[in-house]
């Protein structure tokens, strides 16, 4: 066995092995401790989280939009107008459907004698429930569709219109001949009618047949029992037919007269009295042109109560002419104008006023 000196121990490093007189020397690098790589970190456990949107912030942003301001302005203007003019609406409905006296003063006195002063506001609760969504949808839709159509016309005027080639025939789809105001008015009337027609049916039943339908709850229950959901849409076709020319003419007349008057007077906007007068004239014109359709519509809606409901609008018009002559097509026209003219004027005046308040931030 060999013995190592201290100098030999230093030369072979820290580790060595002696076997059979043979000395094995390991490199100094292997003498150092080996560091193993650390294991990868464990993935966090899977978590499924749902975060509800901030409804308060979304609602606030919605209410600050231009469209929301226009819809709200329409609702407020309609409610304020109907609260003032409910007696005229009651008299107008009675005269149009042929209930009671045939003149305004006689119908007015008849209602007071039978039901008292509160009878003039018969059905006003349902009327308010009807007019708030109706005016909101109608005026809001008119503004939105008019803007969309105007924007589309401007876009198409800057580029080529879409064209369709059918053999030798070449069709060009141009929007220049379409009035955005007329399209907006038609869309407003149709959409509001489809949404709020059941409320119109309830209002007419409460106004004309108070003995059969004394309260709103009884009216809803009885109408549903007699005809189901479809009974609330009785007369929807003639209503749409009558509403289309009225709504188109009404909005077209108001917007056209407003624009022409402001240009002629070199003004940016109308004063409140001017809005009142122009709105009243627009309502008068539209009501006069479409009144025969209104008479036929009312006949169809309440004809079932008298046991002689015409099958369609043409039959209703023929029935009126046969029984009362051509004059019968305008029976109740005076009461209608008495109601429509102030209603139209006041509605536009309130609507423009509320828009000035609710949309003031967007005009700055």
Buried (B, 14 or more C-beta within 10 A) or exposed (E): EEEEEEEEEEEBBEEBEEEEEEEEEEEEEEEEEEEEEEEEEEEEEEEEEEEEEEEEEEEEEEEEEBEBBBBBBBBBBBBBBBEEBBBBBBBBBBBBBBBBBEBBEEBBEBBBEEBEEEBBBBBBBBBBBBBBBBBBBBBBBBBBBBBBBBEEBEEBEEEEEEEEEEEEEEEEEBBEEEBBBBBBBBBBBBBBBBBBBBBBBBBBBBBBBBEEBEEBEEBBEBBEEEEEEEBBBBBBEBBBBBBBBBBBBBBBBBBBBBEEBBEEEEEEEBEEEBBBBBBBBBBBBBBBBBBBBBBBBBBBBBBBBEEEBBEEBEBBBEBBBEEBEEEBBBBBBEBBBBBBBBBBBBBBBBBBBBBEEBBEEEEE
